[in-house]
Amino acid sequence: MNKKTVALLSGGVSPEREVSLSSGDQVAAALNKDKYTVRRFDPACDLGRLVAEAEAIDVALIVLHGAFGEDGTVQGLLDLLDIPYQGSGVLGSAVAMNKVLSKERYLQAGLPVPAHRVVRHGEAIRPDDWIEGLGLPLVVKPSSCGSSIGMGIVREAVDLPAALDDAFTHDDTVLLEAFIRGREITGSVIGNADLEALPLIEIIPTTGHDFFDYRAKYVAGETQEICPAPLAPDVTAEAQRLAVLAHRALCCDGYSRTDMILAEEGFFILETNTIPGMTRTSLFPQAAAAAGLPFDRLLDRLIELGVERHRLRKAHTSGQLR
């Protein structure tokens, strides 16, 4: 068997660096050493080495989160280096990373989203107008951050300016959303042209968390995650349908995970992750395992999908496919 040389990218410069490094450690340990030779790269310091070694690399696994990793920038570099990689390309990565653009694409596709407003740095603060339109509580989140960084829930009008100041430290564009009460569900999909919806997961943060915040995501015991989610078959089918439609609406490839709220009036789409957490106990691997795809085979599958997408893209570019 010819072993593939895998460039494993983790770390980076975003606030999610430590999560990325931890995920990279687990991915490196799980990759089948009979199939792969793993070379690790931290984009914070190793981009020059990545470029220098590009010709020896067969495929890349991107285990980066946040800016300069999940937003299409690293994907563009790998495209220039002609290195296949798992997941979405430049377009899908950039659109999904930007919550404002994502909302626009969801709406164009007819997907249900919470009522929202966009606020840009330097605009006049109008709490009364925004609260009149969105109600209280409302959710404040930077447009282009992951892992709930910079996100807060405002329950009193007087607290809105401080929440905006916090969000603006991470982005110059902030999203205000109506707070939707309900059950938090996440739906994962995998595939290129043919998408498979994986079993759903219900996320239940423990007491003390207003929402699935950074601590609830990454501290053991802070969240109960139920897979498969205990939903009626027709409700499960609808959530999986919405996850597939969200994936396609944002021009994603390979895999994604879409978070949503199940309220009394139905589902509301929150956001789509193009590089979901990638430890054995992260949400996407949990869903894959429930579908019969253990962690090591999931990594194999993501690599296969990335190589397939790269091959088809090159064939289209060269005019071999008509």
Backbone torsions as a table, in degrees:
resi	resn	phi	psi	omega
1	MET	NA	129.3	175.8
2	ASN	-80.7	120.5	-179.5
3	LYS	-77.7	140.6	174.7
4	LYS	-87.9	140.8	172.7
5	THR	-90.1	118.5	-176.2
6	VAL	-107.0	125.9	171.2
7	ALA	-89.3	113.1	-179.9
8	LEU	-98.9	112.6	-176.5
9	LEU	-101.1	119.0	175.3
10	SER	-149.9	161.8	-176.4
11	GLY	105.3	-107.2	179.4
12	GLY	80.2	-167.2	-171.4
13	VAL	-118.9	4.3	-178.2
14	SER	-79.7	168.3	175.4
15	PRO	-60.7	-13.4	-179.4
16	GLU	-95.4	19.4	-176.5
17	ARG	-56.3	-48.1	-175.3
18	GLU	-65.4	-38.0	176.0
19	VAL	-62.3	-41.9	-179.9
20	SER	-63.9	-42.7	179.4
21	LEU	-63.8	-41.3	178.3
22	SER	-63.0	-44.0	177.5
23	SER	-61.7	-41.8	179.6
24	GLY	-60.5	-38.5	178.2
25	ASP	-61.5	-43.7	-177.7
26	GLN	-71.3	-37.3	177.2
27	VAL	-64.7	-44.4	179.4
28	ALA	-59.2	-40.5	-179.1
29	ALA	-69.6	-31.7	-175.1
30	ALA	-85.1	-23.4	-178.2
31	LEU	-63.0	134.0	-177.1
32	ASN	-67.7	114.4	-175.6
33	LYS	-70.3	-15.3	174.4
34	ASP	-78.4	-19.2	-178.7
35	LYS	-103.0	-28.8	-168.7
36	TYR	-132.7	142.5	163.5
37	THR	-103.4	120.4	-172.2
38	VAL	-100.6	127.6	172.0
39	ARG	-117.0	125.8	-177.0
40	ARG	-96.6	141.4	179.5
41	PHE	-135.4	134.0	173.1
42	ASP	-107.5	112.3	-177.7
43	PRO	-58.4	-16.1	177.2
44	ALA	-66.4	-23.9	-175.1
45	CYS	-145.6	-6.9	-170.0
46	ASP	-114.9	13.8	-176.3
47	LEU	-65.2	-36.7	177.5
48	GLY	-61.7	-41.6	178.9
49	ARG	-67.7	-37.0	177.2
50	LEU	-60.3	-45.3	178.3
51	VAL	-63.0	-42.8	-177.6
52	ALA	-65.2	-32.7	-175.9
53	GLU	-99.6	8.6	-172.0
54	ALA	-55.8	-40.6	-175.8
55	GLU	-66.2	-21.1	-179.6
56	ALA	-92.1	-0.6	-175.1
57	ILE	-100.9	131.0	179.9
58	ASP	-90.2	-33.6	-176.6
59	VAL	-162.3	152.6	177.4
60	ALA	-115.3	144.3	169.4
61	LEU	-112.7	115.6	-178.8
62	ILE	-92.8	113.5	177.7
63	VAL	-119.5	59.5	-178.2
64	LEU	-119.6	150.8	179.2
65	HIS	-133.1	144.7	177.3
66	GLY	83.6	-163.5	-175.3
67	ALA	-61.1	147.6	178.8
68	PHE	59.9	39.0	177.6
69	GLY	-168.6	-47.6	-177.6
70	GLU	-104.5	-2.7	-169.8
71	ASP	-103.4	8.5	178.1
72	GLY	101.0	-11.8	-176.5
73	THR	-70.2	-49.8	177.8
74	VAL	-65.6	-36.7	178.3
75	GLN	-60.3	-40.0	178.0
76	GLY	-64.2	-40.9	177.4
77	LEU	-61.8	-44.3	-179.6
78	LEU	-65.2	-36.2	175.0
79	ASP	-60.6	-44.4	179.5
80	LEU	-63.9	-33.3	179.8
81	LEU	-84.3	-3.4	179.4
82	ASP	62.6	39.2	178.5
83	ILE	-107.2	122.0	174.3
84	PRO	-63.1	152.6	177.3
85	TYR	-152.0	159.1	-178.3
86	GLN	-78.9	151.9	170.2
87	GLY	86.2	-164.1	-171.5
88	SER	-71.7	152.6	175.8
89	GLY	-83.7	-163.2	-175.7
90	VAL	-59.4	-48.5	-174.8
91	LEU	-63.9	-55.8	-177.5
92	GLY	-61.2	-39.3	-179.9
93	SER	-63.8	-45.8	-177.6
94	ALA	-66.6	-43.6	-178.1
95	VAL	-66.4	-45.8	-178.1
96	ALA	-66.4	-30.8	179.9
97	MET	-69.9	-27.0	-177.4
98	ASN	-95.2	108.6	-173.8
99	LYS	-65.1	-29.7	178.8
100	VAL	-69.4	-49.0	177.6
101	LEU	-63.0	-38.0	178.4
102	SER	-59.0	-45.8	179.5
103	LYS	-58.6	-41.9	179.8
104	GLU	-62.8	-43.0	179.6
105	ARG	-67.5	-40.6	176.7
106	TYR	-58.2	-47.2	-177.7
107	LEU	-63.5	-40.5	177.8
108	GLN	-61.7	-30.6	179.7
109	ALA	-87.5	1.9	179.1
110	GLY	78.5	20.7	-179.3
111	LEU	-87.5	145.1	-179.0
112	PRO	-78.2	129.1	178.5
113	VAL	-133.6	157.0	176.1
114	PRO	-64.8	150.1	171.8
115	ALA	-58.3	142.9	-174.0
116	HIS	-154.0	165.1	173.9
117	ARG	-135.7	152.0	177.3
118	VAL	-109.5	131.4	179.6
119	VAL	-122.9	130.4	179.7
120	ARG	-109.8	147.9	-175.9
121	HIS	-57.6	133.4	179.8
122	GLY	98.2	-14.9	177.2
123	GLU	-70.8	154.4	176.8
124	ALA	-65.1	138.3	178.6
125	ILE	-81.4	123.1	-177.0
126	ARG	-128.4	67.7	-175.4
127	PRO	-55.2	-43.0	-176.6
128	ASP	-62.7	-42.4	179.9
129	ASP	-64.7	-44.6	-177.6
130	TRP	-67.9	-41.6	-179.5
131	ILE	-67.8	-35.8	176.7
132	GLU	-61.0	-37.3	-178.2
133	GLY	-82.1	-32.0	-173.4
134	LEU	-110.1	-22.0	-177.8
135	GLY	81.0	179.3	175.3
136	LEU	-125.2	146.8	-5.8
137	PRO	-69.0	164.6	173.0
138	LEU	-133.7	156.1	-175.7
139	VAL	-101.0	133.0	178.1
140	VAL	-116.2	125.1	-178.6
141	LYS	-146.9	140.3	172.4
142	PRO	-60.3	149.8	-176.4
143	SER	-67.7	-32.3	-170.2
144	SER	-130.6	45.4	173.6
145	CYS	-121.4	154.3	175.4
146	GLY	-114.4	-178.3	177.2
147	SER	57.2	25.8	178.4
148	SER	62.9	18.9	178.2
149	ILE	-68.2	131.1	180.0
150	GLY	77.8	4.6	-176.2
151	MET	-93.8	144.4	177.3
152	GLY	-151.7	162.3	175.9
153	ILE	-113.3	124.4	-178.3
154	VAL	-100.8	122.5	-179.4
155	ARG	-106.6	-18.8	178.7
156	GLU	-128.9	140.6	-176.5
157	ALA	-56.6	-34.5	-176.9
158	VAL	-64.3	-21.7	-177.3
159	ASP	-88.6	-6.3	-175.3
160	LEU	-65.8	-46.2	-179.7
161	PRO	-56.6	-41.5	179.7
162	ALA	-65.9	-39.8	177.9
163	ALA	-63.7	-38.5	177.3
164	LEU	-65.7	-43.2	179.2
165	ASP	-58.2	-42.8	179.8
166	ASP	-63.3	-45.9	-178.8
167	ALA	-64.7	-37.1	-178.4
168	PHE	-70.7	-14.1	174.3
169	THR	-71.7	-13.8	-178.1
170	HIS	-110.0	-17.1	-176.2
171	ASP	-163.3	152.8	177.0
172	ASP	-90.0	1.4	174.9
173	THR	-128.3	132.1	-175.6
174	VAL	-126.3	143.1	179.5
175	LEU	-105.4	129.0	170.6
176	LEU	-105.1	128.3	-178.4
177	GLU	-125.5	144.2	169.1
178	ALA	-62.4	136.6	178.8
179	PHE	-77.2	123.3	-178.8
180	ILE	-104.0	119.2	177.0
181	ARG	-82.7	134.1	178.9
182	GLY	164.0	-164.4	-178.7
183	ARG	-94.9	133.9	179.4
184	GLU	-88.1	124.2	-177.5
185	ILE	-124.5	141.3	174.1
186	THR	-123.8	135.2	-177.1
187	GLY	-120.0	122.3	-178.3
188	SER	-102.7	146.2	174.1
189	VAL	-132.8	153.5	179.6
190	ILE	-142.3	144.0	178.6
191	GLY	133.3	167.8	174.3
192	ASN	-101.2	-97.7	178.3
193	ALA	-67.3	-41.4	179.7
194	ASP	-100.6	113.1	-176.1
195	LEU	-96.9	137.0	174.9
196	GLU	-110.8	124.4	174.8
197	ALA	-83.9	125.5	-177.8
198	LEU	-86.9	166.9	177.1
199	PRO	-55.4	142.9	-179.1
200	LEU	-77.7	158.7	175.3
201	ILE	-126.5	133.7	170.8
202	GLU	-96.5	134.6	-176.1
203	ILE	-110.6	122.2	-177.8
204	ILE	-128.2	94.7	176.5
205	PRO	-63.5	149.5	179.6
206	THR	-72.3	169.1	177.3
207	THR	-55.8	138.2	-178.8
208	GLY	107.6	-9.2	177.3
209	HIS	-113.3	122.6	176.0
210	ASP	-69.9	-24.0	-177.1
211	PHE	-160.9	-178.5	-178.8
212	PHE	-78.1	74.0	-173.5
213	ASP	-84.0	-175.7	-174.9
214	TYR	-58.3	-44.8	-179.1
215	ARG	-66.6	-41.1	178.8
216	ALA	-62.9	-32.5	-179.2
217	LYS	-71.3	-39.2	-164.1
218	TYR	-119.2	-5.1	177.5
219	VAL	-101.3	124.7	-177.5
220	ALA	-58.6	136.6	176.5
221	GLY	86.9	-4.5	-177.9
222	GLU	-85.4	-11.5	-176.8
223	THR	-143.6	139.6	171.3
224	GLN	-96.6	128.7	-179.1
225	GLU	-121.2	116.6	-174.2
226	ILE	-107.5	118.7	-179.2
227	CYS	-136.0	123.7	-2.1
228	PRO	-71.3	150.1	178.7
229	ALA	-61.7	137.2	-178.4
230	PRO	-77.5	80.1	-178.6
231	LEU	-124.9	153.4	175.0
232	ALA	-62.0	151.5	-177.0
233	PRO	-54.8	-40.4	-178.2
234	ASP	-70.4	-33.3	177.4
235	VAL	-70.5	-41.2	176.2
236	THR	-59.3	-46.2	-179.2
237	ALA	-61.6	-38.5	179.6
238	GLU	-67.5	-42.9	178.9
239	ALA	-63.2	-41.3	178.7
240	GLN	-66.1	-37.7	176.7
241	ARG	-62.0	-43.6	179.8
242	LEU	-65.3	-37.8	178.4
243	ALA	-62.8	-41.1	178.0
244	VAL	-66.7	-43.6	179.9
245	LEU	-64.6	-39.0	178.0
246	ALA	-64.2	-43.3	176.9
247	HIS	-55.1	-47.4	-178.0
248	ARG	-72.1	-36.3	-178.5
249	ALA	-62.3	-32.7	-178.0
250	LEU	-94.4	7.7	178.7
251	CYS	61.8	38.9	179.1
252	CYS	-78.7	161.5	176.8
253	ASP	-135.7	150.7	167.9
254	GLY	81.1	-61.0	-179.6
255	TYR	-167.2	160.0	173.7
256	SER	-166.1	168.1	175.8
257	ARG	-137.2	123.8	-176.9
258	THR	-110.5	127.1	179.0
259	ASP	-92.9	141.2	-178.3
260	MET	-150.1	161.7	176.2
261	ILE	-113.5	131.7	173.2
262	LEU	-97.3	104.9	179.0
263	ALA	-101.9	178.6	179.8
264	GLU	-59.1	-35.9	-177.1
265	GLU	-88.6	2.0	177.7
266	GLY	126.1	-164.9	-176.8
267	PHE	-86.3	148.4	170.7
268	PHE	-129.2	126.8	179.4
269	ILE	-79.2	133.6	178.0
270	LEU	-100.1	-59.8	-179.1
271	GLU	-164.2	164.7	179.7
272	THR	-121.5	132.0	179.6
273	ASN	-102.0	123.0	-179.3
274	THR	-89.5	-19.5	171.4
275	ILE	-129.3	79.7	-179.7
276	PRO	-63.3	161.7	176.3
277	GLY	-50.7	140.5	-171.6
278	MET	-131.8	54.7	164.3
279	THR	-106.3	169.5	-178.8
280	ARG	-58.6	-30.4	-176.4
281	THR	-102.3	5.9	175.5
282	SER	-67.4	164.2	-172.1
283	LEU	-63.1	-47.3	-178.2
284	PHE	-62.9	-48.7	176.2
285	PRO	-60.4	-33.2	175.7
286	GLN	-61.9	-45.5	-179.9
287	ALA	-64.1	-41.4	178.7
288	ALA	-63.2	-42.3	179.5
289	ALA	-62.3	-38.8	178.3
290	ALA	-65.9	-23.0	177.4
291	ALA	-91.1	5.4	178.1
292	GLY	91.9	18.9	-177.9
293	LEU	-120.2	91.1	-179.5
294	PRO	-64.7	168.6	-168.3
295	PHE	-56.3	-46.1	-178.0
296	ASP	-65.7	-38.2	177.9
297	ARG	-72.4	-30.9	174.8
298	LEU	-61.6	-44.4	178.4
299	LEU	-62.8	-41.2	175.2
300	ASP	-56.5	-46.4	-176.5
301	ARG	-64.8	-41.8	178.8
302	LEU	-63.8	-39.1	176.6
303	ILE	-64.2	-45.0	178.8
304	GLU	-59.0	-44.3	-179.5
305	LEU	-65.3	-38.5	178.3
306	GLY	-65.7	-42.1	178.3
307	VAL	-65.8	-41.5	178.7
308	GLU	-62.0	-45.7	179.7
309	ARG	-61.8	-41.9	179.8
310	HIS	-63.6	-42.4	-179.7
311	ARG	-63.1	-45.7	-179.3
312	LEU	-66.4	-38.4	179.4
313	ARG	-64.2	-41.7	179.0
314	LYS	-67.3	-37.1	178.6
315	ALA	-65.0	-41.0	176.9
316	HIS	-64.5	-43.3	-177.8
317	THR	-63.1	-37.9	-178.5
318	SER	-84.1	-4.4	178.4
319	GLY	82.4	12.6	179.6
320	GLN	-74.8	-21.9	176.7
321	LEU	-105.9	127.2	-179.8
322	ARG	-121.4	NA	NA
